Structures are given as structure tokens and as C-alpha cells.
Amino acid sequence: MPQHFDAVVIGTGQGGSPLAVRLGKSGRKTAVIERGAFGGTCVNVGCTPTKSYVASARAAHVARHAAELGVQVSGTVSVDLAAVKARKDRIIGQSRDGVEKWLRGADNVTVFKGHARFTDAHTLSISGPDGAVTDEISADEIFINTGTRAVVPPLEGLERVRYYTNSNLLELTELPAHLVIVGGSYIALEFAQIFRRFGSQVTVLVRGERVLTREDADFAESVRKVLAREGVEFRFGVQPSRVEPHPHHENDVCIGFEQNVPALEASHLLFATGREPNTDDLGLAAAGIAVDRHGMIPVDGQLRTSVPGVWAIGDVNGRGAFTHTSYDDFQIVAANVIDGGSRSVDTRIMAYAVFVDPPLARVGMSEAEVRKDGRAALMATMPMSRVGRARERGETDGFMKVMVDAQSRQILGAAIHGIEGDEAIHTFIDTMTAGAAYPTLQFAMHVHPTVSELVPTLLDGLKKMV
């Protein structure tokens, strides 16, 4: 007979781990299952390692430009990638070990190491690396938090060359001579700037005519200009059709295109072309759990799947692809399942940042979305060169933008591409979450000299959108 639990959490990402601990604290006999590294994508191959690389890349960039601030740095600034990786590994190790220790020490929580598969709606088998089943458990409540993985397009010749995703690129100990990145979205641009600042030649291949297609065109162009100025090469309207080993240089790659586009040589090839859910090997069909055409698990506002007693949280449900959305999923489920509340993901105001330098941060609707919506609205923009903090730091790239409803005076959306924009955006997030009209923020007294102090001034410039 399967060992029975009150609740089971599959996966120890940013939603699963705190949920398992909260379930245990509530008195539920709880199991948590992890087949890989504790902490999920964010800790192991996502936010934590990449942002440690962003920090190293920024240090190199600042050192190279120190003379502009009157600081002399003698000699050539170079990057020791092995040392950068070692620092990253220490940070990851601390976080990963902390998550595992937290879970194993939590009240009423039993940790299983292995791969979970549904055998029916409320029963799971757990298998080891060899595929042999080691345990079988059942539960009244099951929470899926299995995350996503990088997509690798099925190019001709792929099996013959060395290539990378965001996961294994972080294992390099020597700098790429020429890194070619396929993709023009968030992950692609972060890695492009990181490795260009490290000293690699970087070429970004974009299928369309601009980067960051989910963002307003002016913000996308603002980001591109910064990266291009730093030496990142962009090629638009191209899509690789085949790859093959370089005939003369071991491990190098030749990338071929259609329509008589010349082939491109690279020492390293990175695919940043999207992510897909880890749902194909969970046995969801045996449980009767529906998935959409992308493999995501559809959920309702309370994150319930098509099967009673089963929830899906984090990237795997398609309702958000960020660490903070995963954690918010945990908070919603905990409020409803444990505390008897009625929170819904449907009322969540989406916010995120792209951690290029300077960052691009956004909350709510874009200008394009507001225009498509057709409502009467006001808009204001302001260059970062107006911000004292930016001028004092010598980093005036980018601008701010905000849209408000002309009738209700509610803030519809805002974005900042500029120094500390990832922090300043929270003035908008908090005001919107509180449901306050924009004068609440417009007439707030902010601290000088900061980036946030220019947000009220930005709102002073609201004009009718035309």
C-alpha cells in the first residue's frame, strides 16, 4: 500500500519549498519530492547564478570606465571566468544547501529524493536515477511545482556540434572567443551583455526585426542601443537552419542560414529561444490532468488544475515565468488552502525586470496595450538625464514612461529603462496594488537624491495620449 500523506509538493522551487513548510506547520503530514538540485531554476541555473555574473560583468565595466569619474585603474582590466564561476558556485551552494536543510528540518515534512510520476489522480511513484521505483505515496492534496527548461530548436546537424543553454553556459571556465546567441529576448540580452563585458565577441541572431518584442518599441530600441554601444553585434531577420562542426577549429561551430545569408562561425553557440514546461514525464495522463498545446497545466484563479485536489504553481502553470510570480503563487495557495481565504491570481498586477545594465523594469500595461485597449488615457515620459542620481553616477541611458486612465486616474502601467529602475518601479507597483489614484504618488515626498524622486515629476508631465 502507498504511504499516505495529507499533502505532497513536487519540486522545491521558489513556490514549492515555502509551501511545503507552511503545509507542515499547518499540521498536515507533508511530503516534498525533488529529483534534481534543491531550490529549483532560480537558485541553480536562473536568477542566482546569472545575477552573480551580472555583478562581475558590471565590476569589469565600471573599472574600464573609472577614468571618466577621475579614478585611475592601471593596466588592462580582464576577467578570470574560472574565478567568476567559483564565486557563483559558492553562492549557489549556500542557497541550495540552505533550502535542503530548511526542508529536512521542517515540522511534519518528509523529503523524498527522486522522480515523481502520477499513477492515478492522488498516487505517485518515486523512482531513482536508474528508473527503479523506490517509493509509492498518496495524498489528498498535491501541488505541482516542476518548472520549465530551455528549448533547443531542432536544427539540422545539432547532434554533431557543441552548444549551450542558460544552464550549461554557466559551467564554462574559459571565456568564449566568439559567443553567438540565438534569440532576442530577456535571457539572450542578459547573457549578451555579460559576456561582452567579460571580453568575448558577441553576436545576437534575432528572427524578427527588433529585440524584446513584448516591450514597447522605444524601450526595446533603448536597450539595443546600450548593448550595441558596448560592442554587441545584432543581426536581425535571420534564423539558423543548420549547424556543423568547423572544418579547421576543433569545437567551433559553423551556423548556416537560408536565402543565401553567409554562414557564421562561432566558438560557442547559445540558444535562448524560450522555455518549455517539465510536464512530459510526470504521468499527467494517468491522473487525468489536462495540459495545453504547449504542455503547460491550465489552472483557475486559485491555481487549481482540472483534477480536484491538485494544484499547479510556478512556471509550469503558464501564469507567470518569474521567481516572484512563483512565490506569489505560493502565497495565493497558502492563503486559500491553509488559511481559508479566497485570493486569486486573476487580480495580480504583472511586474518584472530585464537585468541588463541599466535594467528595464515594467509593471502593468505597456503603451501599445493601452492604445489597443482604446480607453482615454494620459501618458508622460522623461529621459533619465533629468535624474540627478543618474547624472552623478555618469549613467544617464534610458527613460521613464507612465500611462494613467483619464477618467479613474488609476495608473495603468509604467516602465523604466535606467539606473536603479528595477527598484524605482516599486513606487508604481505599490501604488497600483493599493488601488490608489496617481496623485497619491504624484504628491508624495521622495528622498533626494534618488531615482524614485523623479517619479512625481514624471507624473507632473501627463498629457493626453494621441
C-alpha positions in Angstrom: 0.0 0.0 0.0 1.3 3.5 -0.8 2.4 5.6 2.2 -0.3 8.2 2.7 0.3 11.9 3.3 -2.1 14.8 3.8 -0.2 16.8 1.1 2.6 16.3 -1.4 4.6 19.0 -3.1 6.5 18.0 -6.3 9.5 20.3 -6.8 11.5 22.6 -4.5 11.5 25.8 -6.4 10.5 29.3 -5.1 6.9 28.3 -4.7 7.2 24.6 -3.7 9.7 24.9 -0.8 7.9 27.6 1.3 4.6 25.9 0.5 5.8 22.5 1.9 7.0 24.2 5.1 3.7 26.1 5.5 1.7 22.9 4.9 3.8 21.1 7.6 3.3 24.0 10.0 -0.5 23.8 9.5 -0.4 20.3 10.9 -0.6 18.4 7.6 1.6 15.4 7.2 3.6 16.6 4.1 5.9 15.1 1.6 8.1 17.0 -0.8 9.8 15.4 -3.8 12.9 16.7 -5.6 14.6 14.9 -8.4 17.4 17.4 -9.0 19.0 20.2 -7.2 17.1 21.8 -4.3 16.0 25.3 -4.9 14.7 25.0 -8.5 15.6 27.0 -11.5 16.1 30.3 -9.7 18.8 29.1 -7.3 20.6 26.7 -9.6 20.6 28.0 -13.2 18.4 31.1 -13.2 18.4 34.3 -11.1 21.1 33.5 -8.5 23.9 32.5 -10.9 23.1 34.9 -13.7 22.8 37.9 -11.4 26.2 37.0 -9.8 27.6 37.1 -13.3 25.8 40.4 -13.9 27.6 41.7 -10.8 31.0 40.5 -12.1 30.4 42.0 -15.5 29.4 45.3 -14.1 32.5 45.4 -11.9 34.6 45.0 -15.1 32.6 47.6 -16.9 32.9 50.2 -14.1 36.6 49.5 -13.8 37.1 50.1 -17.5 35.2 53.4 -17.3 36.6 54.5 -13.9 38.7 57.3 -15.5 35.5 59.1 -16.5 34.9 59.6 -12.8 38.5 60.6 -12.1 39.6 57.2 -10.9 42.8 55.7 -12.5 42.9 52.0 -12.9 46.3 50.9 -14.1 46.8 48.0 -16.5 44.3 46.1 -18.6 41.0 45.1 -17.0 40.5 41.4 -17.6 38.1 38.8 -16.3 39.0 35.4 -14.8 36.0 33.3 -15.8 37.1 30.4 -13.6 37.1 32.8 -10.6 33.7 34.2 -11.6 32.3 30.7 -11.8 33.8 29.7 -8.4 32.1 32.7 -6.8 28.8 31.8 -8.4 29.1 28.2 -7.3 29.7 29.3 -3.7 26.6 31.5 -3.8 24.5 28.7 -5.3 25.9 26.1 -2.9 24.9 28.2 0.1 21.4 28.8 -1.2 20.9 25.2 -2.4 22.1 23.7 0.9 20.0 26.2 2.8 16.8 25.1 1.1 17.6 21.4 1.6 18.4 22.0 5.3 15.3 24.1 5.8 13.0 21.4 4.3 14.6 18.5 6.1 14.3 20.3 9.4 10.7 21.4 8.9 8.0 20.1 11.1 5.8 17.4 9.6 7.8 17.4 6.3 9.3 14.3 4.8 11.8 14.8 1.9 12.0 12.3 -0.9 14.8 12.4 -3.5 13.7 11.0 -6.9 11.5 11.4 -9.9 7.8 11.6 -9.2 5.1 10.3 -11.6 1.4 10.1 -11.2 -0.1 6.6 -11.3 -3.6 7.9 -10.6 -5.1 11.3 -9.5 -3.7 11.1 -6.0 -1.0 8.5 -6.1 2.7 9.0 -7.1 5.6 6.6 -7.7 9.1 7.9 -6.9 12.0 6.4 -8.9 15.7 6.7 -8.6 18.3 7.6 -11.3 18.2 4.0 -12.7 14.4 4.3 -13.2 13.6 1.8 -10.4 10.7 2.7 -8.2 11.8 3.4 -4.7 8.6 4.6 -3.0 4.9 5.0 -3.7 2.9 7.7 -1.9 -0.6 9.1 -2.0 -2.1 12.3 -0.8 -5.3 14.2 -0.5 -3.7 17.4 -1.8 -1.0 17.5 -4.4 0.9 20.6 -5.6 2.9 20.5 -8.8 5.9 22.9 -8.9 8.2 21.3 -11.6 9.2 24.4 -13.5 10.5 24.7 -17.0 13.6 24.0 -19.1 15.3 25.7 -22.0 14.0 25.0 -25.5 16.6 23.9 -28.1 15.3 24.2 -31.7 15.7 21.1 -33.9 18.3 22.3 -36.2 20.0 20.1 -38.8 23.4 18.9 -37.6 22.7 19.8 -33.9 23.9 16.4 -32.8 27.3 17.0 -34.3 28.2 20.2 -32.5 28.8 21.6 -29.0 26.0 24.0 -28.0 24.8 25.6 -24.8 21.6 26.8 -23.0 21.4 29.1 -20.0 22.2 26.1 -17.7 25.5 24.7 -19.0 26.9 28.1 -20.3 27.4 28.9 -16.6 29.8 26.0 -16.3 32.4 27.5 -18.6 35.8 28.3 -17.1 37.3 29.9 -20.1 35.9 32.9 -22.0 34.4 32.2 -25.4 36.3 33.9 -28.2 33.0 34.5 -30.1 29.7 33.7 -28.5 26.7 33.6 -30.9 23.3 33.8 -29.2 20.2 32.7 -30.9 17.2 34.7 -29.6 16.4 38.3 -28.8 14.5 38.3 -25.6 15.4 38.6 -21.9 17.8 35.8 -21.3 19.6 36.4 -24.6 20.2 40.0 -23.9 21.4 39.5 -20.3 23.9 36.9 -21.5 25.0 39.1 -24.4 25.9 42.0 -22.2 27.5 39.7 -19.5 29.9 38.0 -21.9 30.6 41.2 -23.9 31.7 42.9 -20.7 33.7 39.8 -19.8 35.6 40.3 -23.1 34.1 38.0 -25.6 33.0 38.9 -29.0 29.2 38.6 -29.0 26.7 38.3 -31.9 22.9 38.1 -31.3 20.8 36.5 -34.0 17.2 37.8 -34.0 14.5 36.2 -36.1 12.4 39.4 -36.2 13.2 43.0 -36.8 13.8 44.0 -33.1 14.6 42.7 -29.7 12.2 42.4 -26.8 9.1 42.0 -28.9 6.8 42.0 -25.8 8.0 45.5 -24.9 7.2 48.9 -26.5 9.4 49.5 -29.4 11.0 52.6 -27.9 12.2 50.7 -24.8 13.4 47.8 -27.0 15.5 50.2 -29.1 16.8 51.9 -25.9 18.1 48.6 -24.6 19.6 47.7 -28.0 21.5 50.9 -28.3 23.2 50.4 -24.9 24.3 46.9 -25.8 25.4 47.9 -29.3 27.4 50.8 -27.9 29.2 48.2 -25.7 30.1 46.1 -28.7 27.3 43.6 -29.0 26.5 42.9 -32.7 22.9 42.3 -33.7 21.7 40.6 -36.8 18.0 40.9 -37.5 15.7 39.0 -39.8 17.9 35.8 -39.6 17.1 32.4 -38.4 19.7 29.5 -38.3 18.6 26.5 -40.4 21.6 24.2 -39.8 24.9 23.8 -37.9 28.0 21.8 -38.4 31.5 21.5 -36.9 34.1 24.0 -38.1 36.4 22.2 -40.6 39.6 23.6 -39.1 39.0 24.5 -35.5 38.0 21.8 -33.0 34.8 22.5 -31.1 34.0 25.7 -33.1 30.6 25.8 -34.9 29.5 26.9 -38.4 26.0 28.3 -38.4 24.1 28.2 -41.7 21.1 30.2 -42.9 18.6 30.1 -45.7 18.2 32.7 -48.5 21.9 33.0 -49.4 22.9 34.5 -46.0 26.6 33.8 -45.4 27.4 31.2 -42.8 28.6 32.5 -39.4 31.5 31.0 -37.4 31.4 30.8 -33.6 33.5 29.4 -30.8 30.3 29.0 -28.7 26.7 28.8 -29.6 23.9 29.6 -27.0 20.2 29.0 -27.6 18.0 31.5 -25.7 14.8 30.7 -27.6 12.3 30.2 -24.9 11.4 27.6 -22.3 9.1 24.6 -22.1 7.4 23.0 -19.0 8.6 20.0 -17.2 5.4 18.1 -17.6 6.0 15.5 -20.3 7.4 12.9 -17.8 5.0 13.4 -14.8 2.4 10.8 -15.9 -0.3 13.5 -16.0 -2.5 11.5 -18.3 -2.7 8.8 -15.7 -4.0 11.4 -13.3 -6.4 13.0 -15.8 -4.7 16.3 -15.5 -5.1 18.4 -18.6 -2.3 20.3 -20.4 -2.4 22.9 -23.2 -0.7 22.6 -26.5 2.5 24.0 -25.0 2.5 21.4 -22.2 1.5 23.9 -19.6 -1.0 22.9 -16.9 -4.1 25.2 -17.1 -5.3 26.5 -13.8 -8.1 28.6 -12.5 -7.7 31.8 -10.5 -6.9 29.8 -7.4 -4.3 27.7 -9.2 -6.4 24.6 -9.2 -5.9 22.1 -12.1 -8.7 20.2 -13.9 -8.5 17.5 -11.2 -9.9 18.2 -7.7 -7.3 18.3 -5.0 -4.4 19.0 -7.4 -2.8 22.5 -7.9 0.0 23.7 -10.2 2.2 26.6 -9.1 5.2 28.4 -10.7 6.3 28.5 -14.3 4.6 25.2 -15.1 1.1 26.8 -15.0 1.7 29.4 -17.6 0.5 32.2 -15.4 3.9 33.8 -14.9 7.6 32.9 -15.6 9.4 34.6 -12.8 10.6 33.8 -9.4 8.4 36.4 -7.9 5.3 35.1 -9.7 6.1 31.6 -8.4 6.4 32.9 -4.8 3.1 34.8 -5.2 1.5 31.6 -6.4 2.7 30.0 -3.1 1.2 32.9 -1.2 -2.1 32.6 -3.0 -2.4 28.8 -2.4 -1.3 29.1 1.2 -3.9 31.8 1.8 -6.7 29.8 0.2 -5.9 26.2 1.2 -4.3 26.7 4.6 -5.9 30.0 5.8 -9.4 29.6 4.2 -9.0 32.7 2.1 -10.1 33.5 -1.5 -7.1 35.1 -3.2 -6.9 34.9 -6.9 -4.1 35.1 -9.4 -6.5 36.9 -11.7 -6.1 40.1 -9.8 -2.3 40.1 -9.8 -0.6 43.1 -11.5 2.2 41.7 -13.6 5.6 43.3 -12.9 9.1 42.2 -13.9 12.6 43.4 -14.8 15.2 42.6 -17.5 18.5 42.7 -15.8 20.6 44.2 -18.5 22.6 47.2 -17.2 20.9 49.6 -16.8 17.8 47.4 -16.1 14.5 47.6 -17.8 11.6 47.3 -15.4 7.9 47.2 -16.1 4.5 47.0 -14.3 1.0 46.7 -15.8 0.1 47.6 -19.3 2.5 48.8 -22.0 1.8 51.8 -24.2 0.9 49.5 -27.0 -1.6 47.6 -24.8 -3.2 50.9 -23.6 -3.6 52.1 -27.2 -5.1 48.8 -28.3 -7.5 48.9 -25.3 -8.8 52.2 -26.7 -9.6 53.9 -23.4 -9.0 57.6 -22.8 -5.6 57.8 -21.2 -2.8 60.1 -20.3 0.9 59.5 -20.7 4.2 61.0 -19.7 7.8 60.2 -20.5 11.1 61.6 -19.0 14.7 60.9 -20.0 17.0 59.5 -17.3 19.3 62.5 -18.0 16.8 64.5 -15.9 17.6 62.3 -12.9 20.3 63.7 -10.6 21.3 60.3 -9.3 21.9 59.2 -12.9 24.0 62.3 -13.8 26.0 62.0 -10.6 26.8 58.4 -11.4 27.5 59.2 -15.1 24.8 56.7 -16.2 22.1 58.6 -18.0 20.9 56.0 -20.5 17.2 55.3 -20.8 13.9 56.9 -19.9 10.7 56.5 -17.8 7.1 56.2 -19.1 3.8 56.0 -17.3 0.2 55.7 -18.5 -2.9 56.5 -16.5 -6.7 56.2 -17.0 -8.0 59.7 -17.8 -11.3 59.1 -16.0 -10.4 57.0 -12.9 -6.9 58.4 -12.6 -5.7 54.9 -11.9 -2.2 54.0 -13.1 -2.4 51.6 -16.0 1.2 50.8 -16.4 4.8 52.1 -16.2 8.2 51.2 -17.3 11.8 52.4 -16.5 14.9 51.8 -18.5 17.6 53.3 -16.5 19.9 53.1 -13.5 18.1 51.5 -10.5 14.9 51.3 -12.5 14.4 47.8 -11.0 14.0 49.4 -7.6 12.2 52.6 -8.6 9.5 50.7 -10.4 8.1 49.6 -7.0 6.8 53.1 -6.4 4.3 52.3 -9.2 3.8 48.7 -8.2 2.8 49.6 -4.6 0.5 52.5 -5.7 -1.2 50.3 -8.2 -1.6 47.4 -5.8 -3.2 49.8 -3.2 -5.7 50.9 -5.9 -4.7 54.5 -5.3 -5.1 57.2 -8.0 -1.9 58.6 -9.4 -2.0 61.9 -7.3 -1.2 59.7 -4.3 2.2 59.1 -5.9 2.4 62.4 -7.6 2.2 64.4 -4.3 4.4 62.0 -2.2 7.6 63.5 -0.9 10.5 61.3 -2.0 14.1 61.3 -0.8 16.7 63.3 -2.6 18.9 62.3 -4.5 17.3 59.1 -5.7 15.8 57.8 -8.9 12.4 57.5 -7.3 12.3 61.2 -6.5 11.7 61.9 -10.2 8.5 59.7 -10.4 6.3 62.6 -9.0 7.9 64.9 -11.5 7.2 62.4 -14.3 3.5 62.4 -13.3 3.5 66.2 -13.4 4.0 65.8 -17.2 1.0 63.7 -18.0 -0.7 64.6 -21.3 -3.5 63.2 -23.4 -2.4 60.2 -25.5 -2.8 61.0 -29.2 
